[in-house]
Amino acid sequence: MVDITVTLTDSENKALGYAAFSQQDWADNALKERARRAGDEIIAKLVTHCNANEIAIATGRDAQITQAFDLGVVQLAADSQPTPN
């Protein structure tokens, strides 16, 4: 598990409180939904790669996401950025 901390100004917190019943729930849901969608994209790339290369696909969502990274099918966004001079 990873904890992610977000800091809002007082006015940002009030504005989000206007838009959402719970700022924490909104943040949790937004992050989990984005992670779910990214996982779907990763698994689709893994399936395509494994089918093209006759590689057995791992069983289970977590294992498939890990396999995609292990095989180099995907990488962290931070790792795909050019290194600053």
BASERO-949749 format. One record per residue (C-alpha): x, y, z; residue in one letter. Coordinates in steps of 0.05 Angstrom, whole numbers, always signed. Each point is the difference from the previous one (the first is absolute). Layout:
BASERO-949749
+--------+--------+--------+----+
!      X !      Y !      Z ! aa !
+--------+--------+--------+----+
!      X !      Y !      Z !  A !
...
+--------+--------+--------+----+
//
This chain:
BASERO-949749
+--------+--------+--------+----+
!      X !      Y !      Z ! aa !
+--------+--------+--------+----+
!     +0 !     +0 !     +0 !  M !
!    +21 !    +71 !    -14 !  V !
!    -25 !    +62 !    +35 !  D !
!     -6 !    +62 !    -44 !  I !
!     -7 !    +68 !    +35 !  T !
!    -31 !    +60 !    -34 !  V !
!     +3 !    +70 !    +28 !  T !
!    -55 !    +50 !    -16 !  L !
!     -4 !    +73 !    +17 !  T !
!    -59 !    +19 !    +44 !  D !
!    -37 !    +28 !    -60 !  S !
!    +14 !    -63 !    -42 !  E !
!    -26 !    -43 !    +57 !  N !
!    -63 !    +43 !     +6 !  K !
!    -11 !     -2 !    -75 !  A !
!     +7 !    -76 !     -2 !  L !
!    -46 !     -5 !    +60 !  G !
!    -52 !    +38 !    -40 !  Y !
!     +7 !    -51 !    -57 !  A !
!     +6 !    -63 !    +41 !  A !
!    -32 !    -26 !    +64 !  F !
!    +68 !    -24 !    +24 !  S !
!    +65 !    +27 !    -27 !  Q !
!    +37 !    -63 !    +22 !  Q !
!    -50 !    -46 !    -33 !  D !
!     +3 !    +41 !    -63 !  W !
!    +76 !     -4 !     -2 !  A !
!     +0 !    -74 !    +15 !  D !
!    -51 !    -14 !    -54 !  N !
!    +36 !    +43 !    -52 !  A !
!    +67 !    -34 !    +12 !  L !
!    -30 !    -71 !     +2 !  K !
!    -39 !    +12 !    -64 !  E !
!    +61 !    +27 !    -37 !  R !
!    +41 !    -59 !    +25 !  A !
!    -55 !    -48 !    -24 !  R !
!     -1 !    +30 !    -69 !  R !
!    +76 !     -1 !     -5 !  A !
!     -1 !    -73 !    +22 !  G !
!    -50 !    -16 !    -56 !  D !
!    +47 !    +33 !    -50 !  E !
!    +60 !    -38 !    +26 !  I !
!    -36 !    -67 !     -2 !  I !
!    -23 !    +13 !    -72 !  A !
!    +72 !    +14 !    -20 !  K !
!    +23 !    -63 !    +37 !  L !
!    -51 !    -44 !    -34 !  V !
!    +20 !    +26 !    -69 !  T !
!    +74 !    -10 !    +16 !  H !
!     -9 !    -69 !    +29 !  C !
!    -44 !    -24 !    -57 !  N !
!    +50 !    +27 !    -52 !  A !
!    +58 !    -34 !    +35 !  N !
!    -35 !    -64 !    +24 !  E !
!    +13 !    +17 !    +74 !  I !
!    -46 !    -27 !    +54 !  A !
!    -38 !    +55 !    +34 !  I !
!     +2 !     +3 !    +75 !  A !
!    -63 !    -15 !    +39 !  T !
!    -34 !    +58 !    +36 !  G !
!     -1 !    +75 !     -9 !  R !
!    +58 !    +16 !    +47 !  D !
!    +43 !    -55 !    -30 !  A !
!    -15 !    +24 !    -71 !  Q !
!    +19 !    +72 !    +16 !  I !
!    +64 !    -24 !    +32 !  T !
!    +15 !    -45 !    -60 !  Q !
!    -10 !    +58 !    -48 !  A !
!    +53 !    +40 !    +38 !  F !
!    +47 !    -61 !     +7 !  D !
!     -3 !    -13 !    -75 !  L !
!    +12 !    +73 !    -17 !  G !
!    -68 !     +7 !    -34 !  V !
!    -12 !    +63 !    +40 !  V !
!    +42 !    +45 !    +45 !  Q !
!    -13 !    +54 !    +51 !  L !
!    -16 !    +67 !    -31 !  A !
!    +58 !    +31 !    +39 !  A !
!    +48 !    -50 !    -31 !  D !
!    -22 !    +17 !    -71 !  S !
!    +17 !    +74 !     +6 !  Q !
!    +66 !    +26 !    -26 !  P !
!    +53 !    +12 !    +53 !  T !
!    +13 !    +74 !    +12 !  P !
!    +70 !    +25 !    -17 !  N !
+--------+--------+--------+----+
//
